[in-house]
Amino acid sequence: MGKKNRQSRSEAADVDAGGLTKLKRKEIFVFARELLDKCTRAGTSEWETYQDIYSTVQKLRKIQDGHSCTPVRTEESLETFTSWLQLHGVNTEAVSIADFPGTGPGLKAMKDIQESELFLTVPRKLMLSTDSASKSQLGPLISGDRLLQSMPNVVLALHILHERTMSDSFWKPYIESLPGSFNTPLYWTPDEVQLLKGSPVMGDVCQQFKNIARQYGYLYKLFQSLDGSTFPLKNQFTYDDYRWAVSVVMTRQNQIPSVDGKDVITALIPYWDMCNHSNGQFTTDFDLAKDCSECYSLRHFKTGDQVYIFYGARTNAQFLVHSGFVYPDNQWDKLEIKLGISRNDPLCAMKTDILTKVGIPASGSFFLCCGDQPVDSNLLAFLRAFSMDEESLKATQDTESVARLKEEDASISDDNNKKVWSFLETRCMLLMRGYGTSIEDDIKLLAGELTDNARLAVLQRLCEKKILQNTMDFCKNKKQVIQQ
């Protein structure tokens, strides 16, 4: 009995400030090194690498289970947050936090807000930024590490985590108002990621997961060389903590001017960042004289309406990877396709030369757009050069002829036009087959029961397929016009 008690006391004394034993801490260190190794190793496929890294991350998370400190948003924490805003000069009379079907938490109009009306200002002092990070206890670490100096988003993520460890942090009400988890692909399972098969976004998701795992491995090793008594993150830095902080930054970060207006810095803008996205235009600015951000109404909102802002001209792929949502009515949506002139093409040099003159790479990423004009000027010029015969290439050497490759109403020849639209139609058809599912299949799936993440994956690929189908219809119409 006495021996057991002595052993229990010994184990208790062996627990560090983060609640982990030296043995567990050693295991975590080994897994952190393993992550770094797997994230830099070459030779395996993108999907195999993702699965390998995911396996190690899950082992790491199992050891760290119960030791993460992500906040739990409650009605009380939101009330405290609102009081904090008001205490520091934010007028919250025009909008308030509310839950909305489909989008979740957002800002609700508490009165009629007219289009272009100023309805929200947030002073700089309330913003977490790379500047405030440099002035915090993280300052010496940031100034002494090249990775942190070159990655403001990582700095901001660590700033959030560091402030969260401090019970007297000025930003505590804001941090405790943040969501406890996200729908960013960092939270997805491999089965959910697999639903993106055929989509170019799948590669982006795998790469993002790899990047964050590598960053965590690097930072964990770095922190172990620091003094835990002055740097709490040494003992309070789990993978789940970092994933959460990274997602906070990805879904909320914005660019604001530095205090002197000479530089642009990365920042989180409390309360304003509760606004959800809608089509429109930028209506937020920063007033250097008043040292605050100012948000003007995107359009007329009636009392009780959800108040939206415009996040920017981003594709759904960008929204999914960085913000964890898909916007089906996105007027800026595009689908990335990779095209290139084959080196085995006997006319490769001539085609490459013409494309270089017009400022287009002979191999790279192009985009299909949603809407009535799915083919932009760059893609059109590439397709025309790609489809040219030797005679046409020789005839398209002067500056004026090369420039006209981008013009929609220009034409090389009927034969070239047929080749352009036939090639693109076939390419879209092959890309569509790569998903292994149809538009109709996705519509049926979305009508059924799916996890939130699976629903996002299916919705994303459905948006992509609609762009492909729209482009194929566009190509068919173009060919019909030629035949008339």
URVEN-V888888 format. One record per backbone hydrogen bond with DSSP energy under -0.5 kcal/mol. NH is the residue of the N-H (numbers start at 1). CO is the residue of the C=O. Records with the same first field share a line. If there is no record, write none. Layout:
BEGIN
NH = CO, CO
END
This chain:
BEGIN
5 = 1
6 = 2
7 = 3
8 = 4
9 = 5
10 = 6
11 = 7
12 = 8
13 = 9
14 = 10
15 = 12
16 = 20
19 = 16
22 = 14
25 = 21
26 = 22
27 = 23
28 = 24
29 = 25
30 = 26
31 = 27
32 = 28
33 = 29
34 = 30
35 = 31
36 = 32
37 = 33
38 = 34
39 = 35
40 = 36, 37
41 = 37
49 = 45
50 = 46
51 = 47
52 = 48
53 = 49
54 = 50
55 = 51
56 = 52
57 = 53
58 = 54
59 = 55
60 = 56
61 = 57
62 = 58
63 = 59
64 = 60
65 = 61, 62
67 = 64
73 = 71
78 = 74
79 = 75
80 = 76
81 = 77
82 = 78
83 = 79
84 = 80
85 = 81
86 = 82
87 = 83
88 = 84
89 = 86
90 = 85
91 = 89
92 = 90
96 = 108
98 = 106
100 = 104
103 = 100
104 = 100
106 = 98
107 = 307
108 = 96
109 = 305
110 = 94
111 = 94
113 = 301
114 = 112
116 = 297
117 = 114
119 = 117, 295
120 = 295
122 = 293
124 = 291
126 = 123
127 = 124
128 = 268
129 = 127
130 = 266
133 = 129
134 = 130
135 = 131
136 = 133
139 = 136
142 = 138
143 = 139
144 = 140
145 = 142
149 = 145
150 = 146, 147
151 = 147, 148
154 = 151
155 = 151
156 = 152
157 = 153
158 = 154
159 = 155
160 = 156
161 = 157
162 = 158
163 = 159
164 = 160
165 = 161, 162
166 = 163
167 = 165
169 = 166
172 = 169
175 = 171
176 = 172
177 = 174
178 = 174, 175
187 = 184
188 = 185
193 = 189
194 = 190
195 = 191, 192
196 = 193
197 = 194
199 = 196
202 = 199
203 = 200
204 = 200
205 = 201
206 = 202
207 = 203
208 = 204
209 = 205
210 = 206
211 = 207
212 = 208
213 = 209
214 = 210
215 = 211
216 = 212
217 = 213
218 = 214
219 = 215
220 = 216
221 = 217
222 = 218
223 = 219
224 = 220
225 = 222
226 = 223
228 = 226
230 = 227
231 = 227
234 = 231
235 = 232
236 = 232
242 = 238
243 = 239
244 = 240
245 = 241
246 = 242
247 = 243
248 = 244
249 = 245
250 = 246
251 = 247
252 = 248, 249
253 = 249
254 = 267
256 = 265
258 = 263
261 = 258
265 = 256
267 = 254
268 = 128
270 = 268
272 = 270
273 = 269
274 = 271
275 = 272
276 = 307
278 = 309
285 = 294
287 = 292
288 = 286
291 = 287
292 = 287
293 = 122
294 = 285
295 = 120
296 = 283, 294
297 = 117
298 = 308
301 = 113
304 = 109
305 = 302
307 = 107
308 = 306
309 = 276
311 = 309
314 = 312
319 = 315
320 = 316
321 = 317
322 = 318
323 = 319
324 = 319, 320
325 = 319
328 = 326
330 = 327
333 = 330
335 = 368
337 = 366
339 = 337, 364
341 = 362
342 = 340
345 = 342
348 = 345
351 = 347
352 = 348
353 = 349
354 = 350
355 = 351
356 = 352
357 = 353
358 = 354
359 = 356
360 = 355
364 = 339
366 = 337
368 = 335
369 = 374
370 = 333
376 = 367, 374
380 = 376
381 = 377
382 = 378
383 = 379
384 = 380
385 = 381
386 = 382
387 = 383
388 = 385
393 = 389
394 = 390
395 = 391
396 = 392, 393
397 = 395
402 = 398
403 = 399
404 = 400
405 = 402
406 = 403
407 = 404
410 = 407
417 = 413
418 = 414
419 = 415
420 = 416
421 = 417
422 = 418
423 = 419
424 = 420
425 = 421
426 = 422
427 = 423
428 = 424
429 = 425
430 = 426
431 = 427
432 = 428
433 = 429
434 = 430
435 = 432
436 = 433
442 = 438
443 = 439
444 = 440
445 = 441
446 = 442
447 = 443
448 = 445
450 = 448
455 = 451
456 = 452
457 = 453
458 = 454
459 = 455
460 = 456
461 = 457
462 = 458
463 = 459
464 = 460
465 = 461
466 = 462
467 = 463
468 = 464
469 = 465
470 = 466
471 = 467
472 = 468
473 = 469
474 = 470
475 = 471
476 = 472
477 = 473
478 = 474
479 = 475
480 = 476
481 = 477
482 = 478
483 = 479
484 = 480
END
